């Protein structure tokens, strides 16, 4: 199957007054070279010029059966060519929503896994992404009328798209472009906003609620780093998007908007987690698998040498802080810094067999430490996680963190500190997170701040009943500390 659609000027330019078949012209266009904007497996987007005028071409080189089956397993239609974006752009234009102007489209082949295709559009000059614009607001906040106009405009675009049966699937601020003169055009002339990157867009008779939530969550997530959207701004968006009063929205659609916020927060955490992963290195040394912070690489290597020299006698390490059945804790001094390494012990054969197939307690502590830091809680900075493995079976695990000089809460029961610990635990529970072992010694008071430690039992709960039981366990455990602080939960 062969489809080739070109505007006259583009066809004349590429034929160069030669008599070419559509197949020859198709391959000539697919061989265009230019500035690569994005390149992923089996797809690339590049910019080129014709008589000093900018154009973009997105080439598809065949999806492959693997990607097709992965989409089908997830009950999604696979994107096998540029035809999806071609239809989506025409759909937006029928709604009078700005999108790149198409000057060419081609598709060749019958086999879904190896169809080659392209879509060519005129470059949108003198524009910037909404993401870049919002980032600038951190240094220079916008005028209220500009922010209000943008919120209402984006909400209107999303309303028209979703009511017409279309959803974007990659609905982030980076995929909206606005005129560079946006600051000077208002109020006399309204700037243009363009919707881009539509190759995964879907068009139906009616947009399912879950895809609306995904699009709106993408917008919410990508606007968080700007730090300037207030609760009132979110309400303004909701009113324009739904075309209802705020009272009606909050009375009738609370669950819908809570799901938008929940998914948006999840996307935000996932993105931040990816950024964190770039700060860490993986390493293998014999049976030891390590994951550590790049910034502390030299210190970690020194600690690992000391650790391996005595790994069979960990409880005989210098500066031993704790030697118990479940864990052993020791302190290291490297240069002018102090670190703490906690070993999670195997108590016996059956305990070891049970732990061999589970996520290690060191990994749980590692993940929970990053979760706490993400939400703004204080905890010793995680430096490294080490697991001793034999093939797929896990044995002892180790968690390395910075050392915090302070006093545990059981030794310092002043009202001021008591209120801070109370607020800390309350804030955790509001996020549906429970500590799992809220004894007083797991809260360190340092420089009048509360640090949370011993994180391997910490969990985030989705089910309300489990959350309620876990909160009750937290509060009951705190009451059994053998201390009586001057507050109650």
For each residue, the residues with C-beta under 8 A, 3 or more apart:
1: 107 108 109 110
2: 22 23 26 107 108
3: 105 106 107 108
4: 22 25 26 105 106 107
5: 104 105 106
6: 10 11 14 25 103 104 106 120
7: 10 11 103 104
8: 11 12
9: 12 13 103
10: 6 7 13 14 50 103 104 120
11: 6 7 8 14 15 25
12: 8 9 15 17
13: 9 10 16 50
14: 6 10 11 25 28 29
15: 11 12 18 19 20 25
16: 13
17: 12
18: 15
19: 15
20: 15 24 25 28
21: 24 25
22: 2 4 25 26
23: 2 26 27 108
24: 20 21 27 28
25: 4 6 11 14 15 20 21 22 28 29
26: 2 4 22 23 29 30 106 108 116
27: 23 24 30 31
28: 14 20 24 25 31
29: 14 25 26 32 57 104 106 118 120
30: 26 27 59 106 116 118
31: 27 28
32: 29 46 48 57
33: 46 48
34: 46 47 48 49 57
35: 46 47 48
36: 39 44 45 46
37: 45 46 47 56
38: 44 45
39: 36 43 44 45
40: 43 44
41:
42: 60 61 62 63 64 67
43: 39 40 58 59 60 61 199
44: 36 38 39 40 58 59
45: 36 37 38 39 56 57 58 59
46: 32 33 34 35 36 37 56 57 59
47: 34 35 37 54 55 56 123
48: 32 33 34 35 54 55 57
49: 34 52 53 54 55
50: 10 13 53 55
51:
52: 49
53: 49 50 122 123
54: 47 48 49 122 123 125
55: 47 48 49 50 103 120 121 122 123
56: 37 45 46 47 100 120 121 122 123
57: 29 32 34 45 46 48 104 118 119 120 121
58: 43 44 45 82 85 118 119 199
59: 30 43 44 45 46 82 116 117 118
60: 42 43 63 80 81 82 115 116 117 118
61: 42 43 116
62: 42 109 113 114 115 116
63: 42 60 67 68 78 79 80 112 113 115
64: 42 67 68 113 114
65: 68 69 113
66: 69 70
67: 42 63 64 70 71 78
68: 63 64 65 71 72 78 80 112 113
69: 65 66 72 73
70: 66 67 73 74
71: 67 68 74 76 77 78 79
72: 68 69 75 76 78
73: 69 70
74: 70 71
75: 72
76: 71 72
77: 71 202
78: 63 67 68 71 72 112
79: 63 71 84 199 200
80: 60 63 68 112 113 115
81: 60 84 107 115 117
82: 58 59 60 85 86 105 106 107 117 118 119 199
83: 86 87 105 107 117
84: 79 81 87 88 198 199 200 201
85: 58 82 88 89 119 198 199 201
86: 82 83 89 90 102 105 119
87: 83 84 90 91 203
88: 84 85 91 92 99 166 198 199 201 203
89: 85 86 92 93 99 100 102 119 121 198
90: 86 87 93 94 102
91: 87 88 94 95 164 166 201 203
92: 88 89 95 97 98 99 161 166 195 198
93: 89 90 96 97 99
94: 90 91
95: 91 92 160 161 164
96: 93
97: 92 93 157 160 161 195
98: 92 192 193 194 195
99: 88 89 92 93 194 195 196 198
100: 56 89 121 122 124 194 196
101: 121 122
102: 86 89 90 105 119 120 121
103: 6 7 9 10 55 120 121 122
104: 5 6 7 10 29 57 118 119 120
105: 3 4 5 82 83 86 102 117 118 119 120
106: 3 4 5 6 26 29 30 82 117 118
107: 1 2 3 4 81 82 83 115 116 117
108: 1 2 3 23 26 115 116 117
109: 1 62 114 115 116
110: 1 115
111: 114 115
112: 63 68 78 80 115
113: 62 63 64 65 68 80
114: 62 64 109 111
115: 60 62 63 80 81 107 108 109 110 111 112
116: 26 30 59 60 61 62 107 108 109
117: 59 60 81 82 83 105 106 107 108
118: 29 30 57 58 59 60 82 104 105 106
119: 57 58 82 85 86 89 102 104 105
120: 6 10 29 55 56 57 102 103 104 105
121: 55 56 57 89 100 101 102 103
122: 53 54 55 56 100 101 103
123: 47 53 54 55 56
124: 100 127 177 194 196
125: 54
126: 179 180 181
127: 124 177 178 179 180 192 194
128: 132 133 177 178 180
129: 132 133 173 174 175 176 177 178
130: 133 134 150 154 173 174 176 177 178 193
131: 134 135 172 173 174 222
132: 128 129 135 136
133: 128 129 130 136 137 178 182
134: 130 131 137 173 223 225 226 228
135: 131 132 138 225 226
136: 132 133 139 140
137: 133 134 140 141 142 226 228
138: 135 226 227 228
139: 136
140: 136 137
141: 137 228
142: 137 146 147 183 228
143: 146 147 183 186
144: 147 148
145: 148 149 186 187
146: 142 143 149 150 182 183 186
147: 142 143 144 150 151 228 233
148: 144 145 151 152 236
149: 145 146 152 153 186 190
150: 130 146 147 153 154 178 193
151: 147 148 154 155 233 236 237 240
152: 148 149 155 156 236 237 240
153: 149 150 156 157 193
154: 130 150 151 157 158 176 193 219 237
155: 151 152 158 159 236 237 238 240 241
156: 152 153 159 160 240 241
157: 97 153 154 160 161 193 195
158: 154 155 161 162 171 215 216 219 241
159: 155 156 162 163 240 241 242 243
160: 95 97 156 157 163 164
161: 92 95 97 157 158 164 166 167 168 207 215
162: 158 159 165 166 167 207 212 215
163: 159 160 207
164: 91 95 160 161
165: 162 203 204 205 206 207
166: 88 91 92 161 162 201 202 203 204 207
167: 161 162 171 201 202 207 211 212 214 215
168: 161 171 175 195 198 200 201 215 218
169: 200 201 202 211 214 215
170: 175 197 200 218
171: 158 167 168 175 214 215 216 218 219
172: 131 175 218 219 221 222
173: 129 130 131 134 176 219 222 223
174: 129 130 131 222
175: 129 168 170 171 172 195 196 197
176: 129 130 154 173 193 194 195 196
177: 124 127 128 129 130 193 194 196
178: 127 128 129 130 133 150 182 191 192 193 194
179: 126 127 182 185 191 192
180: 126 127 128
181: 126 184 185 191
182: 133 146 178 179 185 186 191
183: 142 143 146 186
184: 181
185: 179 181 182 188 189 190 191
186: 143 145 146 149 182 183 189 190 191
187: 145
188: 185
189: 185 186
190: 149 185 186
191: 178 179 181 182 185 186
192: 98 127 178 179
193: 98 130 150 153 154 157 176 177 178
194: 98 99 100 124 127 176 177 178
195: 92 97 98 99 157 168 175 176 198
196: 99 100 124 175 176 177
197: 170 175
198: 84 85 88 89 92 99 168 195 201
199: 43 58 79 82 84 85 88
200: 79 84 168 169 170
201: 84 85 88 91 166 167 168 169 198
202: 77 166 167 169 211
203: 87 88 91 165 166
204: 165 166 207 208
205: 165
206: 165
207: 161 162 163 165 166 167 204 211 212
208: 204 211 212
209: 212 213 256
210: 213 214
211: 167 169 202 207 208 214 215
212: 162 167 207 208 209 215 216
213: 209 210 216 217 256 259 260 263
214: 167 169 171 210 211 217 218 263
215: 158 161 162 167 168 169 171 211 212 218 219
216: 158 171 212 213 219 220 241 260 264
217: 213 214 220 221 260 261 262 263 264 266 267
218: 168 170 171 172 214 215 221 222 264 267
219: 154 158 171 172 173 215 216 222 223 264
220: 216 217 223 224 234 260 261 264
221: 172 217 218 224 264 265 267 268 271
222: 131 172 173 174 218 219 225
223: 134 173 219 220 226 229
224: 220 221 227 229 264 268
225: 134 135 222
226: 134 135 137 138 223 229
227: 138 224
228: 134 137 138 141 142 147
229: 223 224 226 233 234
230: 233 234
231: 234 235
232: 235 236
233: 147 151 229 230 236 237
234: 220 229 230 231 237 238
235: 231 232 238 239 246
236: 148 151 152 155 232 233 239 240
237: 151 152 154 155 233 234 240 241
238: 155 234 235 241 242 246 249 257
239: 235 236 242 243 244 245 246 249
240: 151 152 155 156 159 236 237 243
241: 155 156 158 159 216 237 238
242: 159 238 239 249 253
243: 159 239 240
244: 239 248 249 252
245: 239 248 249
246: 235 238 239 249 250
247: 250 251
248: 244 245 251 252
249: 238 239 242 244 245 246 252 253 257
250: 246 247 253 254
251: 247 248 254
252: 244 248 249
253: 242 249 250 256 257
254: 250 251 257 258
255: 258 259
256: 209 213 253 259 260
257: 238 249 253 254 260 261
258: 254 255 261 262
259: 213 255 256 262 263
260: 213 216 217 220 256 257 263 264
261: 217 220 257 258 264 265
262: 217 258 259 265 266
263: 213 214 217 259 260 266 267
264: 216 217 218 219 220 221 224 260 261 267 268
265: 221 261 262 268 269
266: 217 262 263 269 270
267: 217 218 221 263 264 270 271
268: 221 224 264 265 271 272
269: 265 266 272 273 374
270: 266 267 273 274
271: 221 267 268 274 275
272: 268 269 275 276 374
273: 269 270 276 277 370
274: 270 271 277 278
275: 271 272 278 279
276: 272 273 279 280 370
277: 273 274 280
278: 274 275
279: 275 276 293 294 295
280: 276 277 291 292 293 294
281: 291 292 294 297
282: 289 290 291
283: 289 290 291 292
284: 288 289 290
285: 288 290 304 308
286:
287: 388 389 390 395
288: 284 285 308 386 387 388 389
289: 282 283 284 386 387 388 389
290: 282 283 284 285 300 304 384 385 386
291: 280 281 282 283 366 384 385 386
292: 280 281 283 296 297 300 383 384 385 400
293: 279 280 296 297 300 381 382 383 384
294: 279 280 281 297
295: 279
296: 292 293 299 300 383 384
297: 281 292 293 294 300 301
298: 301 302
299: 296 302 303 334 335 337 339 383
300: 290 292 293 296 297 303 304 383 384 400
301: 297 298 304 305
302: 298 299 305 306 334
303: 299 300 306 307 332 334 339 341 400
304: 285 290 300 301 307 308 386
305: 301 302 308 309
306: 302 303 309 310 317 332
307: 303 304 310 311 314 317 341 398
308: 285 288 304 305 311
309: 305 306
310: 306 307 313 314 316 317
311: 307 308 314
312:
313: 310 316 317
314: 307 310 311 317 328 330 343
315: 320 323 328
316: 310 313 320
317: 306 307 310 313 314 320 330
318: 330
319: 330 331 332 333
320: 315 316 317 323 328 329 330 331
321: 329 330 331 340
322: 327 328 329
323: 315 320 328 329
324: 327 328 345
325: 345 347
326: 344 345 347
327: 322 324 342 343 344 345
328: 314 315 320 322 323 324 342 343 345
329: 320 321 322 323 340 341 342 343
330: 314 317 318 319 320 321 340 341
331: 319 320 321 338 339 340 341 403
332: 303 306 319 338 339 340 341
333: 319 337 338 339
334: 299 302 303 337 338 339
335: 299
336:
337: 299 333 334 402 403
338: 331 332 333 334 402 403 405
339: 299 303 331 332 333 334 383 400 401 402 403
340: 321 329 330 331 332 380 400 401 402 403
341: 303 307 329 330 331 332 398 399 400
342: 327 328 329 362 365 398 399 400 401
343: 314 327 328 329 396 397 398
344: 326 327 360 361 362 396 397 398 399 456
345: 324 325 326 327 328 396
346: 351 352 355 395 396
347: 325 326 351 352
348: 351 352
349: 352 353
350: 353 354
351: 346 347 348 354 355
352: 346 347 348 349 355 356 395
353: 349 350 356
354: 350 351 357 358
355: 346 351 352 358 360 361 394 395
356: 352 353 393 394 395
357: 354 392 393 394
358: 354 355 394
359: 363 364
360: 344 355 363 364 385 387 394 397
361: 344 355 364 365 397 399 456
362: 342 344 365 366 385 386 387 397 398 399 456
363: 359 360 366 367 385 387 397
364: 359 360 361 367 368 455 456 457 458
365: 342 361 362 368 369 382 385 399 454 455 456
366: 291 362 363 369 370 382 385 399
367: 363 364 370 371
368: 364 365 371 372 455 456 458
369: 365 366 372 373 379 380 381 382 401 455
370: 273 276 366 367 373 374 382
371: 367 368 374 375 433 458 460
372: 368 369 375 377 378 379 452 455
373: 369 370 376 377 379 381
374: 269 272 370 371
375: 371 372 431 433
376: 373
377: 372 373 424 427 428 452
378: 372 449 450 451 452
379: 369 372 373 451 452 453 455
380: 340 369 401 402 403 404 451 453
381: 293 369 373 401 402
382: 293 365 366 369 370 385 399 400 401
383: 292 293 296 299 300 339 400 401 402
384: 290 291 292 293 296 300 398 399 400
385: 290 291 292 360 362 363 365 366 382 397 398 399 400
386: 288 289 290 291 304 362 397 398 399 400
387: 288 289 360 362 363 394 395 396 397 398
388: 287 288 289 394 395 396 397
389: 287 288 289 392 393 394 395
390: 287 393 395
391:
392: 357 389
393: 356 357 389 390
394: 355 356 357 358 360 387 388 389 397
395: 287 346 352 355 356 387 388 389 390
396: 343 344 345 346 387 388
397: 343 344 360 361 362 363 385 386 387 388 394
398: 307 341 342 343 344 362 384 385 386 387
399: 341 342 344 361 362 365 366 382 384 385 386
400: 292 300 303 339 340 341 342 382 383 384 385 386
401: 339 340 342 369 380 381 382 383
402: 337 338 339 340 380 381 383
403: 331 337 338 339 340 380
404: 380 444 446 451 453
405: 338 446
406: 444 445 446 447 451
407: 411 412 444 445 446
408: 411 412 440 441 442 443 444 445
409: 412 413 417 421 440 441 443 444 445 450 485
410: 413 439 440 441 481 482 483
411: 407 408
412: 407 408 409 417 445
413: 409 410 417 418 483 484 485 486
414: 417 418
415: 418 419 486 487
416: 419 420 448
417: 409 412 413 414 420 421 445 448 450
418: 413 414 415 421 422 485 486 487
419: 415 416 422 423 487
420: 416 417 423 424 445 448 449 450
421: 409 417 418 424 425 443 450 485
422: 418 419 425 426 487 489
423: 419 420 426 427
424: 377 420 421 427 428 443 450 452
425: 421 422 428 429 435 438 474 478 489
426: 422 423 429 430 489
427: 377 423 424 430 431
428: 377 424 425 431 433 434 435
429: 425 426 432 433 434 471 474
430: 426 427
431: 375 427 428 460
432: 429 460 461 462 467
433: 371 375 428 429 458 459 460 461
434: 428 429 458 459 461 467 470 471 473 474
435: 425 428 438 442 452 455 457 458 474
436: 456 457 458 459 470 473 474
437: 442 454 457 477
438: 425 435 442 474 475 477 478
439: 410 442 477 478 480 481
440: 408 409 410 443 478 481 483 485
441: 408 409 410
442: 408 435 437 438 439 452 453 454
443: 408 409 421 424 440 450 451 452 453
444: 404 406 407 408 409 450 451 453
445: 406 407 408 409 412 417 420 448 449 450 451
446: 404 405 406 407 449 451
447: 406
448: 416 417 420 445
449: 378 420 445 446
450: 378 409 417 420 421 424 443 444 445
451: 378 379 380 404 406 443 444 445 446
452: 372 377 378 379 424 435 442 443 455
453: 379 380 404 442 443 444
454: 365 437 442 457
455: 364 365 368 369 372 379 435 452 458
456: 344 361 362 364 365 368 436
457: 364 435 436 437 454
458: 364 368 371 433 434 435 436 455
459: 433 434 436 470
460: 371 431 432 433
461: 432 433 434 466 467 470
462: 432 466 467
463: 466 467
464: 467 468
465: 468 469
466: 461 462 463 469 470
467: 432 434 461 462 463 464 470 471
468: 464 465 471 472
469: 465 466 472 473
470: 434 436 459 461 466 467 473 474
471: 429 434 467 468 474 475
472: 468 469 475 476
473: 434 436 469 470 476 477
474: 425 429 434 435 436 438 470 471 477 478
475: 438 471 472 478 479 489
476: 472 473 479 480
477: 437 438 439 473 474 480 481
478: 425 438 439 440 474 475 481 489
479: 475 476
480: 439 476 477
481: 410 439 440 477 478
482: 410
483: 410 413 440
484: 413
485: 409 413 418 421 440
486: 413 415 418
487: 415 418 419 422
488:
489: 422 425 426 475 478
